Amino acid sequence: MRLFRIIALLITLCASASADTEPTVEQMRQEITYYTALLKQDGGSTRSLNALGFAYHRLQQLDEALDAYTRASAADPTYPLPLNNIGAIRLARRDYLGAEQMFRLALIRDPKYAKAAYNLAVALYHQGKYLEAYREYRNAKKLDPAYVTKRMNEQQSREKLDREINNSPHREELLRELAKEQNAKR
């Protein structure tokens, strides 16, 4: 029965992610090739640099992603997306203060950028700044309720899946399978 619940949770999690279908590794590599060629033609447009960074980011080539995001941010000091993306990498690397700084800079560029507000809440939470985190969460929810609800549902599903896996008698087998899947995506 527990294994069935774990499978059901995985299906739910995959279904929610499939709305934003995950590109394959090969598609990401093709995007890198495409944006690299485009950058040679357009001389480094902000959006092309950010898209290149995003492709690297999804392949977990974080240093290359940071380089592209940094160049994108320098190319257009009004564009908030690269700063949010730099913050996301810092968040993943557990550099919560650095992530907070990037999300705050993104919000200076665009005070209505809900993703940056939500991510700022996460960075603050990880630093133990719970009241500030709550305020930023409320701000993000006010800016884009659908985005925040989606992110919260994904997080709850991941947490529930983690609990089910940890309590499963098939824990080791499931963890090996999940690790294999993650490696295949890279």
N, C-alpha and C positions, 0 to 999 in steps of 0.2 A: 504494500500500500504506500509506504514512504517513497519508494522508487517511482511509483506512478505520480505522486505529488511533485517530485523533483522534475520529472519529465514534463508535466503540465506547466510548471513554472518556467522551464526552459522554453517551451513553446510560446507561452505568453510573452516572455521577454523578447524572444526572436520576432514575434508578431509585432510588438510595439516598435522594434528597431527596423522592421521591414518597411514601415511607412517611409523611413529614410533609408532606403535600401543601401546596404553597404557595398561599395565597389570592391571588385577583386583586386588582388595585388597587381595583376597584370594591367588592369585599368588604371590603377594609380601610377604605375610606371609609365604608361602611355601619356597620362596627364603631365607627368614631370617632363617627358620629352617634348610634349606640345608646348607647355608654358616656357620651357627653356628656349625653344626656337622662337616663340612669340616675343620673348624678352629681347632677343637679339635684333628683332625687327622694330619693336616699339621703344627700345631704349630704357626699359625698366618701369613700365606703368605700375602704379600702386596695386591695382586689382590683379594684374598678372602675377606680381611678386607675392601677393597674399595667397592667391590660388596655388602657386607653386609651393609656398610654405605649407598650405593645408594638405597638399598631396604628400609631401614629405612627412608631415605630422601623422597622417593616417598610416603611413608605413613605419612609424616609430623611429624615423630618422630625425631625431629631435634637434641635433646641432644644425643640420641643413635647414630644417624648418625655422629655427630661431634666426638664422642668417637671412632667410628670405623675408620673414616677418619684420625684422629690424630694418632691412632695406625698404620694405613697403611703408613702414611707419615714417622713415626719413623722407621718402619721396612725396608724401602728402601728410603734413602735420595736422590735418583736420580729420583724417580718416581713422575711426576708432577700432575697426576690426583687427588690425595687426597687433595692437596693444592687448586686446582681449585674448588673442591667440597666444601671445608671449606669456601672458598671465596664466593661461591654461597649462602651458608646459611647466611653468614654475610651480603651479599647484600640483601637477603630477609628480614633480621632483621633490615635493614636500618643502619647497621654499615659500612658505606661506606669507612671509612679510614681502618678499619680492613680488609674489602674485598679487597681494593686496595693492601694492604700488602701481602695478600695471593696470589693474581693473579701475583704480581711482583715476588714472590718467585717461583711460578709455571713456570714463564717465564725464571727465572734463570736456573731452572732444564731443561727446554726445550724451547729455544728461538723461535722455530717454532710451538709452541702450539697455534693454532688459537683461540680455545675456550677461553683460558686464556687471550689472547690479546683482544678479543671482550669483555669479561667480565670486563677486566680492563678499557676499554673505557667506559662502562656503569657506573662503580664505580666512575671514574673521572668526568663523566658528572654530576652525582648526587651531587658531591662536588663543582660544579661550575667551574671545571678546564677544560673549553671547548676546548682550544687549545690542551692540552695534550690528551683529550678524542678523538679529531679529529685525532691526529697522531696515536693513538693506534687503532682506527677504521680502518684507512688506512693500518696499519700494518696487522691487522687481515684479511682485504680484500685481501691483497697481498698474505698472507699465504694460505687462503682457501676461494676463492670468493664464492663458492657455499654455504658454511656454513653461511657466513655473509649475503648473499642475502636471504637465508631461514629465518634466525632470523629476519631480517628487515621486510620481508613480514609478518611474524607471528605478529610482534609488530604492524605494520600498520593495520593489520586485527583486532587485539584486540582493538586498539584505535578507529577504525571506528565503531566497534561493541559497544564500550562504548558510543560513541557519539549518535549512533542510539537509544540505550536503553534509554539514558538520555532524548532524545527528543520525546520518544514514549508516547502516551497516556496510554499505557499498562505497563509503567515502573515498577510499584510496583509488578505487577503479574510476569513480566519477571525476576525481581530480586529475587523473592521468588523461582521461578523455578530453576534459576541458583544456588542459595544457596542450594536447595534440592539436585541438581545433585552433587555439590561439597561435601556435607555431605555424600552422598551415596558412593562416591569414597573412602572416608576415612574409 
